[in-house]
């Protein structure tokens, strides 16, 4: 099975070859700036000692301070974090934010930890990396298994060492300097990206049917926003199960049900079916919005949709990518499609540095502007090189980072 870093490097090499980059430049761009592995020991509520391993990979800082989430998940390891850090470098460059890429995480299952244990773990991890992050160095954000509360703990712990520093993390609660619109940002960015893609292909967003894998933050917001635009969502899954309804799922009712019951399983507004079949439902648009590596060489041929919008990070392996291209599926790559989160994180960081608060209308207007401009830039590169959208997005990002690297003389 191909690893996340192997997949990311495959996409990188393909675009680098298209750009004609030399071997030295490629090595400069692909090797991470810094890798950190730390031991995080906490006393659990029952008095026992628990030891967790935490990571922070800082990939590139040629275009600005590094940016990337922190995830708490059992699958976190150095290979995954390396791949995601590199993807963040290309993601921030695609939408032309003044950032580089980073990623971090702790190998743990947050569902088995109490709130007190999570707070102690977060603070210990912050103590181990506080001198390597900061508003002008590396700015973490929420990811899988972390949230606004986690960011509040990081900000507080970091501020004990460096003074009040709201700009050290983004995705914070509004009361601590968070931005309007941050919670919905990745889903809303996906909506704006989809609008650009569909307009380019002369179809209306509201005329298409959708299947969404994942009903966490990104998947649920994508579902709500698409539903509000008149889209028909015919299938949705989460870790508890999957439902489908060819007449369309009532998303407000499902959202309320999940709040009350903790998952999709048991919702009566659709027919239950195996969650592993979600990506292969008959529909116009499939949205992977959960874990990476879900579309592989073994299953990509089963995709029936015309469009794939990658809301998750690295949901498609290179072999699957090739199969989908051969089938004529139009794929909107993750480094662009889910960049709404980091874009609104950039707005939050900007507001923190200036100590000036934006309203939701301004946040959403600026987000739409950036996502639309990025799509135009990707299409220009695609036209120039006659390649697919993923290769065009990588080429656009790599060209921007390589130019900054050369100009700085790193």
Secondary structure, DSSP 8 states (H G I E B T S, - for coil): ---HHHHHHHHHHHHHHHHT--HHHHHHHHS-SEEEEEEEEEE-TTS-EEEEEEEEEE---TTSSEEEEEEEETT--HHHHHHHHHHHHHHHHHTT-S-EEEEEEEES-GGGS-HHHHHHHHHHHHHHHGGG-BTTTEEEEE-TT--HHHHHHHHHHHHHHHSS-GGGBSS--GGGT--TTTTTHHHHHHHHHHHHHHHHTT--GGGSEEEEE--SHHHHHHHHHHHHTT-EEEEEEETTEEEE-TT---HHHHHHHHHHHSSSTT-SSSEEE-GGGGGGSSSSEEEE-S-S--B-TTTGGG---SEEE--SSS-B-HHHHHHHHHTT-EEE-HHHHTTHHHHHHHHHHHHHHHT----HHHHHHHHHHHHHHHHHHHHHHHHHHT--HHHHHHHHHHHHHHHHHHHHT-
